[in-house]
Amino acid sequence: MKTHFLTLAVMIFLFVSCKKEKSIVVTPSDYSASIDNVTQILIHDIFSPPVASRIYTYPNIAAFEIIAQNSKRYSSLQGQLNGLDSIPALDPKSGVNKNIAALIAHMEVSKALVFSEELVEKFRDSLYQKWGNENENEFEVSKEYGLKVAERIKKWMGKDNYKQTRTMSKFSVYANQPGRWQPTPPAYMDAVEPHWGEIRTLVLDSASQFKPVPALPFSLDKKSPFFKQVQEVYDISQQMIKKGDSSEEIKMAQFWDCNPYVTVNQGHMMFAKKKITPGGHWMGIVKIACKKSNADFEKTVYAYTQTSIGLFDAFISCWDEKFRSNVVRPETVINQNIDENWRPLLQTPPFPEYCSGHSVASACSAAILTSVFGDNFAYLDNTELPYGLPNRSFKSFNDAAKEAAMSRFYGGIHYKAAIVNGITQGENLGSFIVGKLKMTK
């Protein structure tokens, strides 16, 4: 009898031991959940679109550099991104679970970039507890490596000139200069990130490498090309009003609004409605594409990383032009010269008009995602569902990018030239990044 009990005890011990030694499984959904957590923090903390692109990018690069270590599929970005040198080498015999280390690096770098660090920690701690219970040894060695890589990436990102731009002067506005950008209602906010063009690029040689054609010269002559495009914005808004809520243009504009800080006035009260940024929307599209294509963990990190790199350089390139051309918004010109009571469908963002940020960022993202998942990748976009907006279907990433761009015209916040030239700028950016970066073997 004792022999049977002893045998049973040994079997139970071996079973438990084997179970504890089983490698921890980290899924693509786990990584997307970390991205989603960052998105919610960005909404909570209210980061502008350019700054949000920075917060998405560096954590993804940290994660990608880990999965690229000793990989047969992916190549390191060391020496490819401006200023990025080597990260701590990974010993294949160390027992590190690259997926765990990558996700830990993502969370650690994310925490260093947001205000609400405790929200990252809450998400992180739930995973730490789970992993520790599943295989403590594998978790600890993976954690140690992930944190080392995160520290190296944080040192590199700290040299991108972001801190210096925090203390630079505000953008000067002169009321006696017609055609130049002026703050717009209802909050009349200062221009957002006027020095973003001075941030270190990742792939581009400089912020002005893909400078678009010059904006149309300002003119109040009704026959001038500039005033014709002003009239075009006003006319389409009147047509949309006649159609009412059934207008497809209105649905399009609302779906792609992506304004992180919409000011609302109710009586004597003013408050903000918070939403995702354009970058957040495209991160959502990456998630959809990864899930639909059944991408594994490494390809998921790859897709997020390459897209976020594109977004980062796209906003630097776009903002460089915005504050060079300094073009006045339609709302200002229309109120002063056509209809003083006119308001655009969407709230005008607080920075110059040319080029359209949505156009540049979306076209760039579409070019990159097409290179990852292929052309004619049809999908259902449910990114805006949490904000009360119905899903929209797209035949391809380029189809979505063109709609995102045109939505700004229908929203009344951009002229057609800023959209057309912005798409070209974004396409050129995306093609350049895809061609220059060697992320796959």
Sine and cosine of phi, psi and omega as CSV:
sin_phi,cos_phi,sin_psi,cos_psi,sin_omega,cos_omega
0.00,0.00,-0.69,0.72,0.01,-1.00
-0.89,0.46,-0.60,0.80,0.00,-1.00
-0.88,0.47,-0.66,0.75,0.02,-1.00
-0.89,0.45,-0.69,0.72,0.02,-1.00
-0.89,0.46,-0.65,0.76,0.00,-1.00
-0.91,0.42,-0.69,0.73,0.03,-1.00
-0.88,0.47,-0.68,0.73,0.01,-1.00
-0.89,0.45,-0.66,0.75,-0.01,-1.00
-0.90,0.45,-0.66,0.75,0.02,-1.00
-0.90,0.44,-0.67,0.74,0.00,-1.00
-0.89,0.45,-0.66,0.75,0.02,-1.00
-0.90,0.43,-0.68,0.73,0.01,-1.00
-0.87,0.49,-0.71,0.70,0.00,-1.00
-0.90,0.43,-0.63,0.78,0.01,-1.00
-0.89,0.45,-0.73,0.69,0.00,-1.00
-0.90,0.43,-0.67,0.75,-0.01,-1.00
-0.89,0.46,-0.71,0.70,0.01,-1.00
-0.89,0.47,-0.64,0.77,-0.02,-1.00
-0.90,0.43,-0.65,0.76,-0.01,-1.00
-0.93,0.38,-0.52,0.85,-0.06,-1.00
-0.99,0.11,-0.11,0.99,0.00,-1.00
-0.89,0.45,0.71,-0.71,-0.05,-1.00
-0.90,0.44,0.62,-0.78,0.00,-1.00
-0.95,0.30,0.71,-0.71,0.02,-1.00
-0.99,-0.16,0.85,-0.53,0.07,-1.00
-0.90,-0.43,0.84,-0.54,-0.15,-0.99
-0.99,-0.13,0.28,-0.96,0.12,-0.99
-0.84,0.54,-0.56,0.83,0.02,-1.00
-0.90,0.43,-0.55,0.84,0.06,-1.00
-0.89,0.45,-0.67,0.75,0.00,-1.00
-0.93,0.37,-0.70,0.71,0.04,-1.00
-0.87,0.49,-0.56,0.83,0.03,-1.00
-0.90,0.43,-0.58,0.82,0.05,-1.00
-0.93,0.38,-0.64,0.77,0.08,-1.00
-0.88,0.47,-0.71,0.70,0.01,-1.00
-0.87,0.49,-0.63,0.78,0.02,-1.00
-0.89,0.46,-0.67,0.74,0.06,-1.00
-0.88,0.47,-0.67,0.74,0.01,-1.00
-0.86,0.52,-0.70,0.72,0.01,-1.00
-0.91,0.42,-0.58,0.82,0.05,-1.00
-0.93,0.36,-0.63,0.77,0.04,-1.00
-0.87,0.49,-0.63,0.77,0.05,-1.00
-0.91,0.41,-0.71,0.71,-0.02,-1.00
-0.89,0.46,-0.70,0.72,-0.08,-1.00
-1.00,0.08,-0.19,0.98,0.00,-1.00
0.85,0.53,0.96,0.27,0.10,-1.00
-0.99,-0.15,0.60,-0.80,0.03,-1.00
-0.94,0.35,0.31,-0.95,-0.01,-1.00
-0.83,0.56,-0.70,0.72,0.02,-1.00
-0.89,0.45,-0.71,0.71,-0.02,-1.00
-0.91,0.41,-0.62,0.79,0.04,-1.00
-0.87,0.49,-0.62,0.79,0.01,-1.00
-0.89,0.45,-0.58,0.82,0.05,-1.00
-0.92,0.39,-0.63,0.77,-0.02,-1.00
-0.93,0.35,-0.52,0.86,0.06,-1.00
-0.96,0.27,-0.59,0.80,-0.24,-0.97
-0.96,0.27,-0.82,0.58,-0.13,-0.99
-0.88,0.48,-0.66,0.75,0.06,-1.00
-0.88,0.48,-0.61,0.79,0.03,-1.00
-0.91,0.42,-0.65,0.76,0.02,-1.00
-0.89,0.45,-0.66,0.75,0.04,-1.00
-0.85,0.52,-0.71,0.70,0.01,-1.00
-0.91,0.41,-0.69,0.73,-0.04,-1.00
-0.90,0.44,-0.65,0.76,-0.01,-1.00
-0.87,0.49,-0.50,0.86,0.05,-1.00
-0.96,0.27,-0.71,0.70,-0.02,-1.00
-0.93,0.36,-0.38,0.93,0.02,-1.00
-0.98,0.22,-0.27,0.96,0.01,-1.00
-0.91,0.42,0.82,-0.57,0.03,-1.00
0.82,0.57,0.49,0.87,-0.03,-1.00
-1.00,-0.04,0.58,-0.81,0.08,-1.00
-1.00,0.00,-0.15,0.99,-0.07,-1.00
-0.95,-0.32,-0.57,0.82,-0.15,-0.99
-0.84,-0.54,0.56,-0.83,-0.01,-1.00
-0.96,-0.29,0.60,-0.80,0.01,-1.00
-0.88,0.47,0.48,-0.88,0.06,-1.00
-1.00,0.02,0.02,1.00,0.03,-1.00
-0.87,0.50,0.79,-0.62,-0.04,-1.00
0.99,0.11,-0.16,0.99,0.02,-1.00
-0.98,-0.17,-0.56,0.83,0.05,-1.00
-1.00,-0.10,0.63,-0.78,-0.09,-1.00
-0.83,0.56,0.88,-0.47,0.08,-1.00
1.00,0.09,-0.07,1.00,-0.05,-1.00
-1.00,0.06,0.91,-0.41,0.07,-1.00
-0.98,-0.22,-0.33,-0.94,-0.13,-0.99
-0.94,0.33,0.50,-0.87,0.14,-0.99
-0.97,-0.22,0.22,-0.98,0.04,-1.00
-0.81,0.59,0.77,-0.64,-0.02,-1.00
-0.93,0.37,0.55,-0.83,0.01,-1.00
-0.99,-0.16,0.86,-0.51,0.07,-1.00
-0.98,0.22,0.88,-0.48,-0.03,-1.00
-0.85,0.53,-0.38,0.93,-0.03,-1.00
-1.00,-0.08,0.10,0.99,-0.09,-1.00
-0.97,0.25,-0.32,0.95,-0.04,-1.00
1.00,0.08,0.16,0.99,0.01,-1.00
-0.94,0.35,0.75,-0.66,0.15,-0.99
-1.00,0.02,0.95,-0.32,-0.12,-0.99
-0.88,0.48,-0.57,0.82,-0.01,-1.00
-0.91,0.41,-0.67,0.74,0.05,-1.00
-0.90,0.44,-0.75,0.66,-0.03,-1.00
-0.86,0.51,-0.64,0.77,0.00,-1.00
-0.90,0.44,-0.70,0.71,-0.01,-1.00
-0.93,0.37,-0.60,0.80,0.05,-1.00
-0.91,0.42,-0.69,0.72,0.04,-1.00
-0.88,0.48,-0.65,0.76,0.03,-1.00
-0.86,0.51,-0.73,0.69,-0.03,-1.00
-0.93,0.38,-0.64,0.77,-0.05,-1.00
-0.92,0.39,-0.68,0.73,0.03,-1.00
-0.94,0.35,-0.62,0.78,0.05,-1.00
-0.85,0.52,-0.68,0.73,-0.02,-1.00
-0.87,0.50,-0.56,0.83,-0.03,-1.00
-0.97,0.24,-0.18,0.98,-0.11,-0.99
-0.95,-0.30,-0.23,0.97,-0.07,-1.00
-0.94,-0.33,0.21,-0.98,0.06,-1.00
-0.99,0.14,-0.71,0.70,-0.08,-1.00
-1.00,0.09,0.94,0.33,-0.03,-1.00
-0.86,0.51,-0.53,0.85,-0.06,-1.00
-0.90,0.44,-0.43,0.90,0.02,-1.00
-0.96,0.28,-0.53,0.85,0.12,-0.99
-0.94,0.33,-0.68,0.73,-0.02,-1.00
-0.88,0.47,-0.62,0.78,0.02,-1.00
-0.89,0.46,-0.71,0.71,0.03,-1.00
-0.91,0.42,-0.71,0.71,-0.01,-1.00
-0.88,0.47,-0.73,0.68,-0.09,-1.00
-0.89,0.46,-0.55,0.84,0.03,-1.00
-0.91,0.41,-0.60,0.80,0.05,-1.00
-0.96,0.29,-0.65,0.76,0.01,-1.00
-0.85,0.53,-0.69,0.72,0.00,-1.00
-0.90,0.44,-0.69,0.72,0.00,-1.00
-0.89,0.46,-0.75,0.66,-0.03,-1.00
-0.91,0.41,-0.64,0.77,0.01,-1.00
-0.88,0.47,-0.59,0.81,0.02,-1.00
-0.96,0.29,-0.50,0.86,-0.07,-1.00
-0.98,0.19,-0.70,0.72,-0.01,-1.00
-0.30,-0.95,1.00,-0.02,-0.13,-0.99
-0.89,0.47,-0.67,0.75,-0.04,-1.00
-0.90,0.45,-0.73,0.68,0.00,-1.00
-0.90,0.43,-0.66,0.75,0.02,-1.00
-0.88,0.48,-0.73,0.68,-0.09,-1.00
-0.91,0.41,-0.69,0.72,-0.01,-1.00
-0.94,0.35,-0.56,0.83,0.04,-1.00
-0.94,0.33,-0.64,0.77,0.04,-1.00
-0.88,0.48,-0.71,0.70,-0.02,-1.00
-0.85,0.52,-0.69,0.72,-0.01,-1.00
-0.94,0.34,-0.69,0.73,0.00,-1.00
-0.86,0.52,-0.65,0.76,0.00,-1.00
-0.94,0.35,-0.57,0.82,0.05,-1.00
-0.90,0.45,-0.70,0.71,0.02,-1.00
-0.90,0.43,-0.66,0.75,0.00,-1.00
-0.86,0.51,-0.67,0.74,0.01,-1.00
-0.89,0.46,-0.65,0.76,0.02,-1.00
-0.91,0.42,-0.67,0.74,0.01,-1.00
-0.92,0.40,-0.62,0.78,0.00,-1.00
-0.90,0.44,-0.61,0.80,0.05,-1.00
-0.91,0.42,-0.66,0.75,0.02,-1.00
-0.91,0.41,-0.72,0.69,-0.03,-1.00
-0.92,0.39,-0.44,0.90,0.01,-1.00
-0.93,0.37,-0.16,0.99,-0.01,-1.00
-0.97,-0.26,0.29,0.96,-0.08,-1.00
-1.00,-0.01,0.15,0.99,0.07,-1.00
0.99,0.16,0.10,0.99,0.01,-1.00
-0.89,0.46,-0.74,0.67,-0.03,-1.00
-0.86,0.50,-0.63,0.78,-0.01,-1.00
-0.90,0.43,-0.60,0.80,-0.01,-1.00
-0.94,0.34,-0.30,0.95,0.01,-1.00
-0.92,0.39,-0.41,0.91,-0.05,-1.00
-0.95,-0.30,0.08,1.00,0.01,-1.00
-0.97,0.24,0.28,-0.96,-0.10,-0.99
-0.93,0.37,0.41,-0.91,0.09,-1.00
-0.94,0.34,0.30,-0.95,0.01,-1.00
-0.97,0.25,0.78,-0.63,-0.03,-1.00
-0.99,0.14,0.72,-0.69,0.02,-1.00
-0.87,-0.50,0.76,-0.64,-0.01,-1.00
-0.86,-0.52,0.89,-0.46,-0.08,-1.00
-0.91,0.41,-0.37,0.93,-0.06,-1.00
-1.00,-0.02,0.27,0.96,0.04,-1.00
-0.90,-0.43,1.00,0.03,-0.01,-1.00
-0.89,0.45,0.59,-0.80,0.00,-1.00
1.00,-0.07,-0.24,0.97,0.03,-1.00
-1.00,-0.07,0.45,-0.89,-0.06,-1.00
-0.86,0.51,0.66,-0.75,0.08,-1.00
-0.79,-0.61,0.56,-0.83,0.08,-1.00
-0.84,0.55,0.55,-0.84,-0.10,-1.00
-0.87,-0.49,0.37,-0.93,0.01,-1.00
-0.94,0.35,0.32,-0.95,0.09,1.00
-1.00,-0.03,-0.27,0.96,-0.11,-0.99
-0.99,-0.11,-0.29,0.96,-0.02,-1.00
0.77,0.64,0.77,0.63,-0.05,-1.00
-0.95,0.31,0.43,-0.90,0.12,-0.99
-0.90,0.43,0.37,-0.93,0.02,-1.00
-0.90,0.44,0.72,-0.70,-0.05,-1.00
-1.00,0.09,0.79,-0.61,0.11,-0.99
0.79,0.62,0.85,0.53,0.01,-1.00
-0.91,0.41,-0.29,0.96,-0.03,-1.00
-0.95,-0.30,0.29,0.96,-0.06,-1.00
-0.90,0.43,-0.42,0.91,0.05,-1.00
-0.91,0.40,-0.19,0.98,0.01,-1.00
-1.00,-0.08,-0.04,1.00,0.07,-1.00
-0.93,0.36,0.62,-0.78,0.02,-1.00
-0.89,0.46,0.78,-0.62,0.06,-1.00
-0.96,0.26,0.22,-0.97,0.02,-1.00
-0.99,-0.16,-0.76,0.65,-0.04,-1.00
-0.93,-0.38,-0.61,0.80,-0.01,-1.00
-0.90,0.44,0.51,-0.86,0.06,-1.00
-0.94,0.33,-0.54,0.84,0.03,-1.00
-0.36,-0.93,0.23,-0.97,0.00,-1.00
-0.90,0.44,-0.48,0.88,-0.08,-1.00
-0.99,-0.10,0.17,0.99,-0.07,-1.00
-0.85,0.53,-0.60,0.80,0.00,-1.00
-0.90,-0.44,0.72,0.69,0.02,-1.00
-0.86,0.51,0.79,-0.61,-0.03,-1.00
-0.96,0.28,0.13,-0.99,0.08,-1.00
-0.88,0.47,0.47,-0.88,-0.05,-1.00
-0.87,0.50,0.50,-0.86,0.07,-1.00
-0.92,0.40,0.37,-0.93,0.03,-1.00
-0.89,0.45,0.65,-0.76,0.02,-1.00
-0.88,0.47,0.69,-0.72,0.00,-1.00
-0.91,0.42,0.69,-0.72,0.05,-1.00
-0.33,-0.94,0.63,-0.78,0.07,-1.00
-0.99,-0.17,0.09,1.00,0.12,-0.99
-0.93,0.38,0.85,-0.53,-0.10,-1.00
-0.88,0.47,-0.30,0.95,0.01,-1.00
-1.00,-0.09,-0.04,1.00,-0.05,-1.00
-0.98,0.22,0.47,-0.88,0.04,-1.00
-0.84,0.54,-0.60,0.80,-0.02,-1.00
-0.91,0.41,-0.76,0.64,-0.07,-1.00
-0.93,0.37,-0.50,0.86,0.05,-1.00
-0.88,0.47,-0.61,0.79,0.01,-1.00
-0.96,0.27,-0.47,0.89,0.11,-0.99
-0.91,0.41,-0.73,0.69,0.00,-1.00
-0.88,0.47,-0.57,0.82,0.00,-1.00
-0.90,0.44,-0.65,0.76,0.04,-1.00
-0.90,0.44,-0.69,0.72,-0.01,-1.00
-0.91,0.42,-0.71,0.71,-0.05,-1.00
-0.89,0.45,-0.68,0.74,-0.02,-1.00
-0.92,0.39,-0.53,0.85,0.03,-1.00
-0.91,0.40,-0.60,0.80,0.02,-1.00
-0.94,0.35,-0.60,0.80,0.05,-1.00
-0.91,0.42,-0.63,0.78,0.01,-1.00
-0.92,0.39,-0.62,0.79,0.03,-1.00
-0.88,0.48,-0.65,0.76,0.01,-1.00
-0.90,0.43,-0.59,0.81,0.01,-1.00
-0.95,0.31,-0.52,0.85,-0.02,-1.00
0.99,0.17,-0.32,-0.95,-0.08,-1.00
-0.90,0.43,-0.29,0.96,0.01,-1.00
-0.97,0.23,-0.13,0.99,-0.04,-1.00
-0.88,0.47,0.81,-0.58,0.04,-1.00
-0.91,0.42,-0.53,0.85,0.03,-1.00
-0.90,0.43,-0.62,0.78,0.03,-1.00
-0.91,0.41,-0.70,0.72,0.01,-1.00
-0.87,0.49,-0.65,0.76,-0.01,-1.00
-0.90,0.43,-0.72,0.69,-0.02,-1.00
-0.89,0.45,-0.68,0.73,-0.02,-1.00
-0.92,0.39,-0.62,0.79,-0.04,-1.00
-0.89,0.45,-0.62,0.79,-0.07,-1.00
-0.98,-0.20,0.30,0.95,-0.05,-1.00
-0.83,0.56,-0.85,0.52,0.11,-0.99
0.76,0.64,0.65,0.76,0.06,-1.00
-1.00,-0.07,0.91,-0.42,-0.09,-1.00
-0.93,0.36,-0.24,0.97,-0.07,-1.00
-0.54,-0.84,1.00,-0.02,0.03,-1.00
-0.99,-0.13,0.88,-0.48,-0.03,-1.00
-0.99,0.13,0.76,-0.65,-0.02,-1.00
-0.85,-0.52,0.77,-0.64,0.06,-1.00
-0.96,-0.28,0.81,-0.59,0.09,-1.00
-0.73,-0.68,0.97,-0.23,-0.06,-1.00
0.90,0.43,-0.85,-0.53,0.02,-1.00
-1.00,-0.08,0.10,1.00,-0.04,-1.00
-0.97,-0.25,0.58,-0.82,0.10,-0.99
-0.77,-0.64,0.78,-0.63,0.04,-1.00
-0.60,-0.80,0.10,-0.99,-0.07,-1.00
-0.89,-0.46,0.62,-0.79,0.19,-0.98
-0.98,-0.19,0.80,-0.60,-0.09,-1.00
-0.96,-0.27,0.68,-0.73,-0.01,-1.00
-0.68,-0.73,0.01,-1.00,0.08,-1.00
-0.96,0.26,0.32,-0.95,0.09,-1.00
-1.00,0.03,0.16,-0.99,0.09,-1.00
-0.84,0.54,-0.64,0.77,0.05,-1.00
-0.88,0.47,-0.63,0.78,0.04,-1.00
-0.88,0.47,-0.62,0.78,0.03,-1.00
-0.90,0.44,-0.69,0.73,-0.02,-1.00
-0.95,0.31,-0.48,0.88,0.14,-0.99
-0.90,0.43,-0.58,0.82,0.08,-1.00
-0.91,0.42,-0.60,0.80,0.02,-1.00
-0.93,0.36,-0.61,0.80,0.08,-1.00
-0.86,0.51,-0.69,0.72,0.02,-1.00
-0.86,0.51,-0.70,0.71,0.00,-1.00
-0.88,0.47,-0.71,0.71,-0.03,-1.00
-0.91,0.41,-0.66,0.75,0.01,-1.00
-0.89,0.45,-0.68,0.74,-0.02,-1.00
-0.93,0.38,-0.69,0.72,-0.04,-1.00
-0.91,0.41,-0.61,0.79,-0.04,-1.00
-1.00,0.06,-0.01,1.00,-0.01,-1.00
0.85,0.53,0.66,0.75,0.00,-1.00
-0.91,0.42,0.64,-0.77,0.05,-1.00
-0.98,0.22,-0.02,-1.00,-0.09,-1.00
-0.86,0.51,-0.73,0.68,-0.07,-1.00
-0.91,0.42,-0.67,0.74,0.01,-1.00
-0.93,0.37,-0.54,0.84,0.04,-1.00
-0.89,0.46,-0.73,0.69,0.04,-1.00
-0.89,0.46,-0.66,0.75,0.02,-1.00
-0.86,0.51,-0.73,0.68,-0.03,-1.00
-0.90,0.44,-0.71,0.70,0.04,-1.00
-0.88,0.47,-0.67,0.74,-0.09,-1.00
-0.92,0.39,-0.76,0.65,-0.04,-1.00
-0.90,0.43,-0.64,0.77,0.02,-1.00
-0.91,0.41,-0.66,0.75,-0.02,-1.00
-0.94,0.35,-0.54,0.84,0.10,-1.00
-0.89,0.46,-0.69,0.72,0.04,-1.00
-0.88,0.48,-0.69,0.72,0.02,-1.00
-0.88,0.48,-0.68,0.74,-0.02,-1.00
-0.87,0.50,-0.79,0.61,0.00,-1.00
-0.93,0.36,-0.51,0.86,0.02,-1.00
-0.90,0.43,-0.68,0.73,-0.01,-1.00
-0.94,0.34,-0.56,0.83,0.07,-1.00
-0.91,0.42,-0.72,0.69,-0.01,-1.00
-0.89,0.46,-0.70,0.71,-0.02,-1.00
-0.92,0.40,-0.72,0.70,-0.04,-1.00
-0.93,0.38,-0.51,0.86,0.08,-1.00
-0.86,0.52,-0.67,0.74,0.01,-1.00
-0.96,0.27,-0.64,0.77,-0.03,-1.00
-0.81,0.58,-0.71,0.70,-0.08,-1.00
-1.00,-0.03,0.03,1.00,0.18,-0.98
-1.00,0.01,-0.77,0.64,-0.02,-1.00
-0.98,0.17,-0.54,0.84,0.13,-0.99
0.81,0.59,0.77,0.63,-0.10,-0.99
-0.99,0.11,0.66,-0.75,0.00,-1.00
-0.93,0.37,0.54,-0.84,0.00,-1.00
-0.98,0.19,0.43,-0.90,0.03,-1.00
-0.82,0.57,-0.64,0.77,-0.05,-1.00
-0.83,0.55,-0.67,0.74,-0.02,-1.00
-0.91,0.41,-0.74,0.68,-0.05,-1.00
-0.93,0.37,-0.68,0.73,-0.02,-1.00
-0.91,0.42,-0.69,0.72,0.01,-1.00
-0.88,0.47,-0.58,0.81,-0.06,-1.00
-1.00,0.08,-0.37,0.93,-0.16,-0.99
-0.76,-0.65,-0.23,0.97,-0.04,-1.00
-0.81,-0.58,-0.81,0.59,-0.10,-1.00
-0.48,-0.88,0.95,-0.31,-0.08,-1.00
-0.93,0.36,-0.30,0.95,-0.02,-1.00
-0.99,-0.15,0.01,1.00,-0.06,-1.00
-0.94,0.33,0.65,-0.76,0.12,-0.99
-0.73,-0.68,0.64,-0.77,0.02,-1.00
-0.93,0.36,0.36,-0.93,0.04,-1.00
-0.87,0.49,-0.69,0.73,0.05,-1.00
-0.98,-0.18,0.45,-0.89,0.04,-1.00
-0.96,0.29,0.75,-0.66,-0.04,-1.00
-0.91,0.41,0.82,-0.58,0.02,-1.00
-0.93,0.36,0.46,-0.89,-0.10,-1.00
-1.00,0.06,0.93,0.37,0.12,-0.99
-0.22,-0.98,0.29,-0.96,-0.06,-1.00
-0.83,0.56,0.31,-0.95,-0.21,-0.98
-0.99,0.15,-0.62,0.79,-0.21,-0.98
-0.97,-0.25,0.78,-0.63,-0.11,0.99
-1.00,0.05,0.04,-1.00,0.03,-1.00
-0.97,0.26,0.86,-0.51,0.01,-1.00
-0.88,0.48,-0.65,0.76,0.04,-1.00
-0.87,0.50,-0.65,0.76,-0.05,-1.00
-0.91,0.41,-0.74,0.68,-0.03,-1.00
-0.91,0.41,-0.78,0.63,-0.06,-1.00
-0.91,0.41,-0.65,0.76,-0.04,-1.00
-0.94,0.34,-0.70,0.71,0.01,-1.00
-0.90,0.43,-0.62,0.78,0.04,-1.00
-0.90,0.43,-0.73,0.68,0.01,-1.00
-0.88,0.48,-0.66,0.76,-0.02,-1.00
-0.90,0.44,-0.65,0.76,0.02,-1.00
-0.89,0.46,-0.65,0.76,-0.01,-1.00
-0.94,0.35,-0.72,0.69,-0.02,-1.00
-0.91,0.41,-0.54,0.84,0.06,-1.00
-0.90,0.43,-0.61,0.79,0.02,-1.00
-0.93,0.37,-0.45,0.89,-0.03,-1.00
-1.00,0.06,-0.71,0.71,-0.13,-0.99
-0.94,-0.35,-0.11,0.99,0.02,-1.00
0.99,-0.10,0.32,-0.95,0.02,-1.00
-0.98,0.22,0.29,-0.96,0.00,-1.00
0.83,0.56,0.61,0.80,0.06,-1.00
-1.00,0.08,1.00,-0.09,-0.04,-1.00
-0.98,0.22,0.60,-0.80,0.00,-1.00
-0.37,-0.93,0.32,-0.95,0.07,-1.00
-0.98,-0.22,0.86,-0.51,-0.05,-1.00
-1.00,-0.05,0.94,-0.35,0.02,-1.00
-0.95,-0.32,0.31,0.95,-0.10,-1.00
-0.87,0.50,-0.55,0.83,-0.09,-1.00
-1.00,-0.08,0.05,1.00,-0.03,-1.00
-0.84,0.54,-0.65,0.76,0.02,-1.00
-0.89,0.46,-0.27,0.96,-0.02,-1.00
-0.96,-0.27,0.33,0.94,0.10,-0.99
0.99,0.15,0.25,0.97,-0.02,-1.00
-0.94,-0.33,0.71,-0.70,-0.05,-1.00
-0.93,0.37,0.34,-0.94,0.02,-1.00
-0.90,0.43,0.44,-0.90,0.10,-0.99
-0.76,-0.65,0.58,-0.81,-0.02,-1.00
-0.98,-0.17,0.60,-0.80,0.02,-1.00
-0.71,-0.70,0.59,-0.81,-0.02,-1.00
-0.99,0.17,-0.38,0.92,-0.03,-1.00
-0.27,-0.96,0.16,-0.99,0.06,-1.00
-0.92,0.40,-0.60,0.80,0.02,-1.00
-0.91,0.41,-0.59,0.80,0.07,-1.00
-0.86,0.50,-0.70,0.71,0.01,-1.00
-0.92,0.40,-0.66,0.75,-0.03,-1.00
-0.90,0.44,-0.65,0.76,0.01,-1.00
-0.92,0.39,-0.60,0.80,0.05,-1.00
-0.93,0.37,-0.66,0.75,0.03,-1.00
-0.86,0.52,-0.66,0.75,0.00,-1.00
-0.91,0.41,-0.76,0.65,-0.03,-1.00
-0.92,0.40,-0.41,0.91,0.00,-1.00
-0.87,0.50,-0.46,0.89,-0.01,-1.00
-0.96,0.29,-0.51,0.86,0.09,-1.00
-0.94,0.34,-0.73,0.69,0.02,-1.00
-0.92,0.40,-0.47,0.88,0.04,-1.00
-0.97,0.26,-0.17,0.98,0.06,-1.00
0.99,0.14,0.29,0.96,-0.08,-1.00
-0.92,-0.39,-0.05,1.00,0.03,-1.00
-0.63,-0.78,0.52,-0.86,0.17,-0.99
-0.99,0.14,0.30,-0.95,-0.05,-1.00
-0.89,0.46,-0.60,0.80,-0.04,-1.00
-0.88,0.48,-0.62,0.79,-0.01,-1.00
-0.91,0.41,-0.46,0.89,-0.01,-1.00
-0.99,0.14,-0.78,0.63,-0.02,-1.00
-0.87,0.49,-0.76,0.66,-0.02,-1.00
-0.95,0.31,-0.48,0.88,0.06,-1.00
-0.93,0.38,-0.63,0.78,0.05,-1.00
-0.89,0.46,-0.70,0.71,0.03,-1.00
-0.87,0.49,-0.70,0.72,0.03,-1.00
-0.86,0.51,-0.72,0.70,-0.01,-1.00
-0.92,0.40,-0.65,0.76,0.03,-1.00
-0.89,0.46,-0.67,0.74,0.02,-1.00
-0.90,0.43,-0.66,0.75,0.05,-1.00
-0.87,0.49,-0.77,0.63,-0.04,-1.00
-0.87,0.49,-0.70,0.72,0.01,-1.00
-0.89,0.45,-0.63,0.77,0.01,-1.00
-0.90,0.43,-0.71,0.70,-0.02,-1.00
-0.90,0.43,-0.70,0.71,0.02,-1.00
-0.88,0.48,-0.66,0.75,-0.03,-1.00
-0.96,0.29,-0.54,0.84,-0.09,-1.00
-1.00,0.07,-0.66,0.75,-0.04,-1.00
-0.97,0.26,0.76,-0.65,0.07,-1.00
-0.94,-0.34,1.00,0.09,-0.07,-1.00
-0.99,-0.13,-0.26,0.97,0.02,-1.00
-0.88,-0.47,0.45,-0.89,-0.01,-1.00
-0.99,-0.15,0.00,0.00,0.00,0.00
